[in-house]
Amino acid sequence: MHATLALRQLASLATLALSVACLMPRMGSAQSRLSDATPPFEPVRVVRPFPPIVDAPYIAGRDVDDEVTAKELVIGVVVNGAARAYPINMLTGPSREIINDHLGGVAIAATW
């Protein structure tokens, strides 16, 4: 039962991620939005770099109940039909906030 709930949550999150990705081209580039800002965008301070997680371990959906609780928050991503969920607890903390990964043949960065 928990696996079914977790998979439904993953499917919902993946659908949301795909919907957002489809809307992004219509929103214009970040640079064009920043150049239209008033006052002009100027970075105030550069913060320390966030060390990324590379070669992140992942588990098959059938094994999700052993590692992820049904109430755990995840970021769902779908690229070229391939789906993956990144638990928020992997992205929270002073030393880990970015996961660099490859999904569906595309390099991605999951961050919180």
Buried (B, 14 or more C-beta within 10 A) or exposed (E): EEBEEBBEBBBEBBEEBBEEEEEEEEEEEEEEEEEEEEEEEEEEEEEEEEEBBEEBEEEEBEEBBEEBEBEBBBBBBBBEEEBBBBBEEBBEEEEBBBBBBEBEEEEBEBEB
